[in-house]
């Protein structure tokens, strides 16, 4: 006989799997390198530089918002480069970022906007649109 605990555990796992299948992964994030940044600039691509820390709750909220936004066709060509706030301090300083959860957008080689600590989906979308 199947226990109630087993059925509940199975349902929970099935729900997580179903959710993962319908929510697109934020998989096109590339760890920041100067070369990748310069290549994207030379190609005149829209670029998001994301100053991120794995322990940061605001960064986690931004990650979910960005994942949703990058599922939309208008953002499909954006290059996303993630700077690790803890291990890439020199790059963080080069971008003039003071804290994690900083989003900086470029249109080719020109910075066209930035936000710090923003978790509003509409304003993050508006920020990304500046680079298009």
C-alpha positions in Angstrom: 0.0 0.0 0.0 1.3 3.5 -0.9 1.6 5.8 2.0 0.2 9.3 2.1 3.7 10.7 2.7 4.9 9.0 -0.5 2.0 10.5 -2.5 2.7 14.0 -1.2 6.4 13.8 -1.9 5.7 12.5 -5.4 3.2 15.4 -6.0 5.8 17.9 -4.7 8.5 16.6 -7.0 6.1 16.5 -10.0 5.1 20.1 -9.3 8.7 21.3 -9.2 9.5 19.4 -12.4 6.4 20.9 -14.1 7.3 24.4 -13.0 10.9 24.0 -14.2 9.6 22.9 -17.6 7.4 25.9 -18.1 9.8 28.6 -16.7 12.7 29.1 -19.1 16.1 28.8 -17.6 18.3 31.8 -17.5 20.9 29.8 -19.3 22.4 32.3 -21.7 24.4 34.0 -18.9 28.1 34.0 -19.6 30.6 34.7 -16.9 32.2 38.1 -17.5 35.5 38.2 -19.3 37.1 41.3 -20.8 37.3 39.4 -24.1 33.6 38.5 -24.2 32.7 42.1 -23.3 34.9 43.5 -26.1 33.7 41.0 -28.6 30.0 41.9 -27.9 30.9 45.6 -28.1 32.7 45.2 -31.5 29.7 43.2 -32.8 27.5 46.2 -31.7 25.3 43.8 -29.6 23.0 44.9 -26.8 24.7 43.9 -23.6 23.7 43.5 -20.0 26.4 43.4 -17.4 25.0 41.9 -14.3 27.0 42.5 -11.0 25.8 39.4 -9.1 26.4 37.7 -5.8 25.0 34.2 -5.2 24.1 35.0 -1.6 22.2 38.2 -2.5 18.4 38.0 -2.1 18.0 41.0 -4.5 20.2 39.3 -7.1 18.0 36.2 -6.8 14.9 38.3 -7.4 16.5 40.0 -10.4 17.5 36.6 -11.7 13.9 35.5 -11.8 12.8 38.7 -13.5 15.6 38.5 -16.0 14.8 34.9 -16.8 11.2 35.9 -17.6 12.3 38.9 -19.7 14.8 36.8 -21.7 12.1 34.4 -22.7 10.6 37.3 -24.8 11.7 37.5 -28.4 12.7 41.1 -28.3 15.5 40.4 -25.9 16.8 37.2 -27.6 19.9 38.9 -29.0 21.1 40.5 -25.8 24.4 39.3 -24.5 24.4 38.8 -20.7 27.7 38.9 -18.9 27.7 38.1 -15.2 30.3 39.6 -13.0 30.8 37.8 -9.7 30.7 40.4 -7.0 32.9 38.4 -4.6 35.6 37.0 -6.9 35.9 39.7 -9.6 36.4 42.8 -7.5 38.7 44.4 -10.1 35.9 44.2 -12.7 33.3 45.4 -10.2 35.5 48.5 -9.6 36.1 49.0 -13.3 32.4 49.3 -13.8 32.1 51.7 -10.9 29.7 49.4 -9.1 29.5 49.9 -5.4 27.2 46.9 -4.5 25.9 43.7 -6.0 22.5 43.7 -7.8 23.8 46.3 -10.2 22.6 46.0 -13.8 24.4 47.9 -16.5 23.2 48.0 -20.2 25.3 48.9 -23.2 24.3 49.5 -26.8 27.5 48.4 -28.4 30.3 50.2 -26.7 28.2 52.9 -25.1 26.7 52.6 -21.7 23.0 53.5 -22.0 21.7 52.8 -18.5 22.1 51.2 -15.1 20.2 50.4 -12.0 21.1 49.3 -8.5 18.9 47.0 -6.4 15.9 47.2 -8.7 13.4 44.4 -8.5 10.5 46.0 -10.5 9.9 43.9 -13.6 8.7 47.0 -15.6 11.7 49.2 -14.8 14.1 46.3 -15.5 12.4 45.8 -18.9 12.7 49.5 -19.6 16.4 49.4 -18.7 17.0 46.5 -21.1 15.1 48.2 -23.9 17.5 51.1 -23.8 20.2 48.7 -25.2 18.0 47.6 -28.2 
